[in-house]
Amino acid sequence: MSDATPDGTPAAALTAALEAALARELRATWHQINEAYFRGGLLAPTLELVAARTTLGRWVPDTRTVEISLPLVVEKPWGVVVEVLKHEMAHQYVHEILGEASQSPHGRAFRDACARLGVDARAAGMPAADGGLESMAAEEKVVERIARLLALAESPNRHEAEAAMAAAQRLMLRHNLDAVRAQAARDYGFAHLGKPSGRVGEHERLVAMILGKHFFVEGIWIPVYRPLEGKRGSVLEICGTRANLAIAEYVHAFLHQTAERLWREQKLAAAIESDRERRTYLAGVMTGFAERLVRQDAKSRSEGLVWVKDGDLTGYFRRRHPHVRHVRHTGRQRTDAWARGREAGRSIVLYRPVSAPPTSRGRLLSAKS
């Protein structure tokens, strides 16, 4: 058992009740993965939380046990825990369903099973948020070129800034169109954006829609568990190429930070004391920015740049999420706060470029506040 949790609480203080809840959640997650990916074909093993830090997880055939590191569960996002669990279930599948014992533990049969699951097949190391993608010079160059254009979007001249943002989006569109037309092999990965929350607001769903419609990624809200609180929540997962993941991750952070800044400015200007209309205003901001992107897309189409959905990405997304359920959500009442937010959103210009070195996956700086 680890000495301390991220918030300084001793891991031993994970009460028996919280640890029991953790075990139940892992068991439920195992069954969900078994049904979704293996059609219920695996027999339930013993799930055991162990104190090991050097090993994230382990399938033990002799005792039919899946071991999961307790420090991993306590200290890392739930999405990482699920990836480790999938990894060990792939071992169980190869051993018990395929009956494969002649290959090495991470041999071809195992790698094929991991490809089917869309999980990291590496023998060791923390599952990467981008699926363990290796550095790709061409992708990094695209991110850097887009970063330079977004740097120009910080221009105090409004027209220059808008032109730079539009140029960055056209570059993204051309890059993705060229890759699809050339039928080039593309490596896909995933990333989880933001902090898990128990309630997903309309403005958060609108940002997910914006990323999926305009930034060449597939998004889905996935359930997560917060072991230190003993509560469930949701987090946004996006799937895409290395470059598109980096840019979408930046846009996600930029929009949320910019919308919150706009709300603070609106409160100050209108002498608003409470945050009662905050979520409605934020939804208006995202609506306005989405409308702006639609207008820019129309201009790109007039120039002959028409995006056709990436079938390979759809395939990768479906392998990770074979049973996707679409749910319709009603928006909030369109009040004056929503209208003011919408107007502000129509004026947002993406800016602020890459600062970290290319090997960092092109992580982008947050917006100025």
Number of C-alpha atoms within 10 A of each C-alpha: 15 17 12 16 17 11 8 8 12 13 18 13 13 18 11 10 10 16 19 13 15 23 16 13 19 21 16 12 18 20 16 14 19 19 14 16 19 16 10 13 12 17 13 14 18 13 17 17 19 18 17 16 14 10 15 24 24 19 22 15 13 6 9 15 17 22 22 25 22 22 20 24 23 22 17 14 17 19 20 18 25 20 21 24 23 25 27 23 24 28 25 24 21 22 17 16 14 11 10 16 11 7 11 10 15 16 13 11 20 23 20 15 20 21 16 15 25 22 24 24 24 13 9 11 11 17 20 15 18 21 19 17 16 11 13 14 10 9 17 20 14 18 25 18 16 23 21 17 23 26 18 20 26 19 14 9 10 13 10 14 21 21 15 24 22 22 16 24 21 18 17 21 19 16 14 21 18 11 13 18 10 9 11 9 9 12 15 22 23 26 21 22 17 15 10 20 17 14 10 14 15 20 23 20 17 19 22 22 18 24 23 18 16 18 20 25 27 22 21 21 15 14 16 21 25 20 20 20 9 14 15 14 16 19 22 21 19 25 26 28 19 25 25 24 28 21 24 25 20 23 21 18 17 21 24 20 16 21 23 18 15 20 23 14 13 18 16 11 9 8 9 13 8 8 12 9 15 19 20 25 30 30 27 30 32 30 24 23 23 22 15 16 17 15 11 17 20 13 14 18 12 10 9 9 15 14 16 10 14 18 10 16 20 15 12 22 23 16 17 19 17 13 11 10 7 7 5 5 8 6 11 15 9 12 13 13 20 24 18 18 27 23 16 22 26 18 14 18 21 24 27 21 26 24 13 12 11 17 12 12 22 27 20 22 15 19 18 10 9
